[in-house]
Amino acid sequence: MNISSIVIQCQPRHYEEVKQWCEESGICEYHFGDPERGKIVVTIEGADVNEEVAKMMKIQAAPHVIVADMMMSYQEDLDEAVRELEQSDEVPDLLKRVTEEEIDPKSVIYHGDLRKKL
């Protein structure tokens, strides 16, 4: 599960309307805000980044929202992904071969996955 914070900017005169929308939307959870500056802080949850982005886009499209930006994000599965990457020899081995001049770095064409290079 992913959890992210989003800061919403609206005109101060629309603060209460946007706050109420956030509280009733089922998309996000309202935490606090500054009515005088028109800033609201909410969190969203999603199974993955795609779900979080979809929720953020709904917030951005809400009435009277000027902008809504993701500020911080937490991913429960990130620790596992980092462990898998650290245990994988494929990418570090390739980088070692390039740095030892076994492979000419100019010959490497990157298409998003170093393991498919050779």
N, CA, C and O of each residue as an XYZ file, in Angstrom:
472
protein
N       0.835     -1.171      0.000
C       0.000      0.000      0.000
C       0.886      1.243      0.000
O       1.926      1.276      0.659
N       0.468      2.253     -0.738
C       1.156      3.537     -0.800
C       0.325      4.580     -0.070
O      -0.904      4.573     -0.137
N       1.010      5.470      0.625
C       0.350      6.585      1.299
C       1.117      7.842      0.920
O       2.345      7.878      1.008
N       0.390      8.876      0.496
C       1.037     10.124      0.087
C       0.290     11.322      0.647
O      -0.923     11.292      0.853
N       1.062     12.380      0.885
C       0.436     13.631      1.308
C       0.330     14.560      0.104
O       1.197     14.580     -0.770
N      -0.751     15.325      0.083
C      -1.002     16.265     -1.003
C      -1.356     17.614     -0.391
O      -2.161     17.706      0.536
N      -0.736     18.655     -0.934
C      -1.076     20.014     -0.527
C      -1.950     20.615     -1.619
O      -1.584     20.642     -2.794
N      -3.105     21.091     -1.203
C      -4.083     21.686     -2.120
C      -4.079     23.189     -1.917
O      -4.083     23.678     -0.787
N      -4.072     23.914     -3.023
C      -4.171     25.374     -2.968
C      -5.491     25.795     -3.586
O      -5.844     25.356     -4.680
N      -6.214     26.644     -2.881
C      -7.453     27.219     -3.387
C      -7.502     28.676     -2.937
O      -6.684     29.101     -2.121
N      -8.429     29.422     -3.448
C      -8.599     30.784     -2.972
C      -9.201     30.713     -1.567
O     -10.059     29.871     -1.299
N      -8.753     31.597     -0.671
C      -9.274     31.551      0.702
C     -10.793     31.585      0.789
O     -11.366     30.970      1.689
N     -11.446     32.271     -0.102
C     -12.916     32.351     -0.045
C     -13.575     30.995     -0.341
O     -14.743     30.796     -0.006
N     -12.838     30.059     -0.969
C     -13.386     28.733     -1.284
C     -12.855     27.633     -0.345
O     -13.120     26.449     -0.549
N     -12.109     28.043      0.674
C     -11.482     27.072      1.575
C     -12.499     26.079      2.152
O     -12.292     24.869      2.063
N     -13.567     26.564      2.726
C     -14.542     25.680      3.379
C     -15.192     24.721      2.385
O     -15.460     23.567      2.721
N     -15.446     25.191      1.162
C     -16.041     24.314      0.142
C     -15.079     23.183     -0.241
O     -15.477     22.024     -0.356
N     -13.811     23.544     -0.433
C     -12.817     22.535     -0.820
C     -12.584     21.568      0.340
O     -12.478     20.360      0.134
N     -12.506     22.097      1.545
C     -12.339     21.242      2.733
C     -13.491     20.250      2.824
O     -13.271     19.058      3.041
N     -14.720     20.739      2.659
C     -15.891     19.862      2.734
C     -15.841     18.807      1.629
O     -16.156     17.642      1.874
N     -15.447     19.201      0.415
C     -15.333     18.237     -0.682
C     -14.336     17.145     -0.308
O     -14.599     15.963     -0.525
N     -13.191     17.538      0.253
C     -12.165     16.561      0.644
C     -12.721     15.583      1.679
O     -12.505     14.375      1.582
N     -13.431     16.110      2.659
C     -13.958     15.270      3.734
C     -15.039     14.312      3.247
O     -15.187     13.221      3.798
N     -15.794     14.700      2.228
C     -16.903     13.878      1.753
C     -16.582     13.045      0.512
O     -17.382     12.199      0.114
N     -15.428     13.273     -0.097
C     -15.112     12.655     -1.392
C     -14.856     11.154     -1.325
O     -15.135     10.433     -2.283
N     -14.328     10.683     -0.201
C     -13.920      9.285     -0.137
C     -12.604      9.032     -0.868
O     -12.143      7.893     -0.945
N     -12.007     10.081     -1.400
C     -10.746      9.976     -2.151
C      -9.554     10.242     -1.253
O      -8.497      9.630     -1.404
N      -9.734     11.162     -0.315
C      -8.622     11.591      0.518
C      -9.092     11.786      1.946
O     -10.288     11.753      2.238
N      -8.118     11.992      2.837
C      -8.428     12.262      4.227
C      -7.882     13.637      4.585
O      -6.680     13.879      4.476
N      -8.758     14.531      5.009
C      -8.375     15.890      5.406
C      -7.653     15.839      6.752
O      -8.080     15.137      7.669
N      -6.547     16.595      6.861
C      -5.810     16.635      8.125
C      -5.801     18.023      8.743
O      -6.140     18.177      9.916
N      -5.424     19.022      7.984
C      -5.434     20.387      8.495
C      -5.247     21.345      7.332
O      -5.000     20.934      6.198
N      -5.368     22.619      7.632
C      -5.203     23.609      6.585
C      -5.090     25.006      7.155
O      -5.148     25.205      8.368
N      -4.929     25.959      6.277
C      -4.814     27.370      6.624
C      -5.857     28.133      5.809
O      -5.618     28.454      4.645
N      -7.009     28.426      6.412
C      -8.075     29.098      5.668
C      -7.669     30.461      5.114
O      -8.142     30.866      4.053
N      -6.796     31.167      5.828
C      -6.383     32.496      5.381
C      -5.514     32.442      4.126
O      -5.520     33.377      3.325
N      -4.772     31.358      3.953
C      -3.910     31.208      2.777
C      -4.506     30.269      1.737
O      -3.969     30.162      0.634
N      -5.596     29.589      2.057
C      -6.226     28.680      1.110
C      -5.433     27.406      0.878
O      -5.444     26.859     -0.224
N      -4.740     26.928      1.914
C      -3.944     25.701      1.791
C      -4.564     24.601      2.646
O      -4.982     24.824      3.782
N      -4.609     23.400      2.057
C      -5.194     22.236      2.714
C      -4.229     21.063      2.544
O      -3.665     20.862      1.469
N      -4.047     20.290      3.622
C      -3.198     19.099      3.559
C      -4.073     17.870      3.739
O      -4.823     17.758      4.708
N      -3.963     16.948      2.785
C      -4.703     15.694      2.816
C      -3.743     14.540      2.573
O      -2.613     14.746      2.129
N      -4.190     13.339      2.861
C      -3.440     12.147      2.466
C      -4.330     11.276      1.596
O      -5.556     11.292      1.706
N      -3.676     10.518      0.730
C      -4.366      9.533     -0.097
C      -3.678      8.196      0.097
O      -2.503      8.136      0.459
N      -4.415      7.131     -0.145
C      -3.873      5.777     -0.086
C      -4.190      5.082     -1.391
O      -5.218      5.345     -2.015
N      -3.301      4.193     -1.801
C      -3.540      3.429     -3.014
C      -2.757      2.136     -3.002
O      -1.735      2.020     -2.325
N      -3.239      1.173     -3.752
C      -2.544     -0.111     -3.858
C      -1.212      0.055     -4.587
O      -0.271     -0.704     -4.353
N      -1.139      1.063     -5.482
C       0.079      1.302     -6.240
C       0.118      2.768     -6.678
O      -0.793      3.540     -6.383
N       1.170      3.130     -7.375
C       1.353      4.512     -7.821
C       0.233      4.928     -8.766
O      -0.230      6.066     -8.704
N      -0.211      4.026     -9.638
C      -1.275      4.369    -10.577
C      -2.553      4.794     -9.858
O      -3.205      5.757    -10.263
N      -2.906      4.084     -8.803
C      -4.111      4.436     -8.055
C      -3.935      5.788     -7.361
O      -4.866      6.593     -7.314
N      -2.744      6.033     -6.827
C      -2.486      7.322     -6.185
C      -2.571      8.475     -7.185
O      -3.161      9.515     -6.891
N      -1.990      8.291     -8.351
C      -2.032      9.338     -9.371
C      -3.465      9.605     -9.809
O      -3.849     10.758    -10.007
N      -4.254      8.555     -9.961
C      -5.661      8.727    -10.344
C      -6.412      9.539     -9.293
O      -7.217     10.404     -9.637
N      -6.156      9.267     -8.020
C      -6.808     10.022     -6.954
C      -6.337     11.474     -6.947
O      -7.141     12.388     -6.762
N      -5.048     11.685     -7.147
C      -4.528     13.047     -7.175
C      -5.153     13.840     -8.318
O      -5.467     15.020     -8.158
N      -5.335     13.198     -9.466
C      -5.946     13.882    -10.607
C      -7.400     14.250    -10.318
O      -7.874     15.292    -10.771
N      -8.112     13.407     -9.569
C      -9.489     13.743     -9.186
C      -9.506     14.949     -8.251
O     -10.383     15.808     -8.348
N      -8.537     15.006     -7.354
C      -8.438     16.161     -6.456
C      -8.124     17.416     -7.261
O      -8.707     18.472     -7.015
N      -7.211     17.310     -8.215
C      -6.850     18.457     -9.044
C      -8.041     18.977     -9.840
O      -8.118     20.168    -10.143
N      -8.965     18.090    -10.178
C     -10.127     18.470    -10.980
C     -11.323     18.910    -10.123
O     -12.361     19.298    -10.658
N     -11.175     18.848     -8.807
C     -12.282     19.215     -7.920
C     -12.593     20.710     -8.041
O     -11.711     21.509     -8.356
N     -13.840     21.077     -7.791
C     -14.221     22.497     -7.872
C     -13.368     23.380     -6.959
O     -13.125     23.049     -5.798
N     -12.924     24.500     -7.507
C     -12.181     25.547     -6.801
C     -10.742     25.174     -6.441
O     -10.061     25.965     -5.789
N     -10.263     24.011     -6.839
C      -8.861     23.654     -6.584
C      -8.004     24.313     -7.653
O      -8.209     24.096     -8.847
N      -7.050     25.115     -7.220
C      -6.128     25.766     -8.146
C      -5.019     24.792     -8.524
O      -4.697     24.617     -9.699
N      -4.443     24.161     -7.503
C      -3.384     23.183     -7.730
C      -3.377     22.197     -6.570
O      -3.715     22.550     -5.441
N      -2.991     20.968     -6.856
C      -2.823     19.935     -5.835
C      -1.552     19.174     -6.188
O      -1.459     18.552     -7.246
N      -0.578     19.232     -5.291
C       0.727     18.604     -5.552
C       1.059     17.583     -4.481
O       0.827     17.806     -3.293
N       1.608     16.451     -4.924
C       2.065     15.421     -4.009
C       3.369     15.902     -3.373
O       4.296     16.320     -4.066
N       3.420     15.834     -2.052
C       4.594     16.318     -1.333
C       5.479     15.179     -0.848
O       6.698     15.227     -1.009
N       4.878     14.167     -0.263
C       5.651     13.046      0.267
C       4.906     11.761     -0.043
O       3.679     11.746     -0.140
N       5.669     10.677     -0.199
C       5.054      9.397     -0.513
C       5.774      8.287      0.241
O       6.993      8.321      0.406
N       5.011      7.312      0.692
C       5.551      6.141      1.368
C       5.029      4.903      0.663
O       3.839      4.793      0.369
N       5.939      3.970      0.395
C       5.555      2.718     -0.261
C       5.993      1.559      0.615
O       7.183      1.391      0.880
N       5.023      0.749      1.070
C       5.349     -0.396      1.918
C       6.244     -1.396      1.202
O       7.122     -1.996      1.822
N       6.030     -1.581     -0.095
C       6.778     -2.587     -0.841
C       8.163     -2.103     -1.262
O       8.926     -2.876     -1.842
N       8.505     -0.854     -0.988
C       9.782     -0.309     -1.420
C      10.947     -1.039     -0.764
O      11.946     -1.315     -1.428
N      10.844     -1.358      0.521
C      11.925     -2.066      1.205
C      12.216     -3.403      0.540
O      13.376     -3.774      0.360
N      11.163     -4.125      0.174
C      11.334     -5.421     -0.503
C      11.981     -5.235     -1.872
O      12.849     -6.019     -2.256
N      11.573     -4.217     -2.602
C      12.162     -3.958     -3.919
C      13.643     -3.620     -3.802
O      14.445     -4.057     -4.628
N      14.008     -2.859     -2.798
C      15.418     -2.514     -2.586
C      16.215     -3.768     -2.245
O      17.327     -3.943     -2.743
N      15.662     -4.646     -1.400
C      16.350     -5.900     -1.066
C      16.569     -6.764     -2.313
O      17.645     -7.334     -2.496
N      15.554     -6.857     -3.160
C      15.687     -7.647     -4.385
C      16.776     -7.067     -5.285
O      17.570     -7.813     -5.859
N      16.815     -5.759     -5.410
C      17.829     -5.124     -6.242
C      19.225     -5.358     -5.677
O      20.164     -5.618     -6.430
N      19.368     -5.269     -4.358
C      20.668     -5.487     -3.735
C      21.142     -6.927     -3.903
O      22.346     -7.172     -3.970
N      20.217     -7.882     -3.973
C      20.575     -9.293     -4.121
C      20.844     -9.680     -5.574
O      21.400    -10.746     -5.838
N      20.461     -8.841     -6.495
C      20.636     -9.129     -7.912
C      22.049     -8.769     -8.349
O      22.521     -7.664     -8.084
N      22.729     -9.706     -9.022
C      24.090     -9.461     -9.497
C      24.117     -8.914    -10.917
O      25.147     -8.397    -11.349
N      23.029     -9.013    -11.644
C      23.042     -8.716    -13.069
C      23.461     -7.282    -13.382
O      24.367     -7.080    -14.191
N      22.845     -6.300    -12.779
C      23.184     -4.916    -13.089
C      24.569     -4.560    -12.563
O      25.359     -4.001    -13.323
N      24.912     -4.852    -11.299
C      26.264     -4.518    -10.842
C      27.350     -5.197    -11.661
O      28.398     -4.596    -11.900
N      27.126     -6.449    -12.103
C      28.112     -7.145    -12.921
C      28.327     -6.413    -14.241
O      29.466     -6.249    -14.677
N      27.260     -5.978    -14.872
C      27.376     -5.242    -16.120
C      28.140     -3.944    -15.908
O      29.018     -3.601    -16.699
N      27.811     -3.225    -14.846
C      28.512     -1.973    -14.570
C      29.993     -2.219    -14.303
O      30.841     -1.427    -14.713
N      30.299     -3.304    -13.623
C      31.694     -3.645    -13.362
C      32.425     -3.917    -14.676
O      33.560     -3.476    -14.854
N      31.789     -4.633    -15.587
C      32.412     -4.938    -16.868
C      32.653     -3.664    -17.676
O      33.653     -3.569    -18.389
N      31.749     -2.681    -17.576
C      31.936     -1.417    -18.285
C      33.086     -0.641    -17.669
O      33.915     -0.085    -18.389
N      33.145     -0.595    -16.331
C      34.196      0.184    -15.680
C      35.570     -0.459    -15.836
O      36.581      0.242    -15.778
N      35.630     -1.748    -16.027
C      36.916     -2.418    -16.236
C      37.325     -2.417    -17.707
O      38.278     -3.095    -18.090
N      36.608     -1.661    -18.523
C      36.880     -1.490    -19.946
C      36.749     -2.780    -20.745
O      37.275     -2.881    -21.854
N      36.056     -3.759    -20.193
C      35.730     -4.968    -20.936
C      34.682     -4.634    -21.999
O      34.640     -5.238    -23.071
N      33.832     -3.646    -21.666
C      32.805     -3.183    -22.594
C      33.023     -1.688    -22.789
O      33.198     -0.954    -21.816
N      33.016     -1.233    -24.035
C      33.151      0.189    -24.327
C      31.849      0.886    -23.942
O      30.801      0.570    -24.506
N      31.886      1.834    -22.989
C      30.654      2.512    -22.564
C      29.904      3.175    -23.717
O      28.681      3.310    -23.662
N      30.613      3.584    -24.745
C      29.961      4.228    -25.881
C      29.097      3.246    -26.672
O      28.211      3.657    -27.421
N      29.355      1.956    -26.504
C      28.580      0.957    -27.244
C      27.274      0.586    -26.541
O      26.437     -0.108    -27.118
N      27.097      1.038    -25.311
C      25.901      0.713    -24.549
C      24.787      1.684    -24.931
O      24.935      2.898    -24.789
N      23.679      1.142    -25.415
C      22.496      1.941    -25.740
C      21.432      1.576    -24.733
O      20.979      0.433    -24.687
N      21.038      2.523    -23.939
C      20.104      2.275    -22.840
C      18.664      2.398    -23.309
O      18.276      3.404    -23.904
N      17.869      1.357    -23.033
C      16.441      1.353    -23.366
C      15.602      1.050    -22.136
O      14.513      0.491    -22.257
N      16.089      1.409    -20.957
C      15.303      1.238    -19.748
C      15.605     -0.010    -18.944
O      15.046     -0.166    -17.858
N      16.464     -0.914    -19.419
C      16.784     -2.120    -18.668
C      18.202     -2.548    -19.016
O      18.460     -3.022    -20.122
N      19.115     -2.379    -18.072
C      20.516     -2.708    -18.324
C      20.736     -4.200    -18.571
O      21.691     -4.579    -19.249
N      19.863     -5.046    -18.027
C      20.042     -6.489    -18.203
C      19.840     -6.938    -19.649
O      20.304     -8.012    -20.033
N      19.154     -6.129    -20.450
C      18.896     -6.492    -21.838
C      19.932     -5.896    -22.780
O      19.746     -5.917    -23.997
N      21.010     -5.370    -22.236
C      22.003     -4.695    -23.051
C      22.910     -5.650    -23.823
O      23.303     -5.350    -24.950
N      23.236     -6.766    -23.247
C      24.223     -7.646    -23.869
C      23.608     -8.935    -24.361
O      24.310     -9.784    -24.910
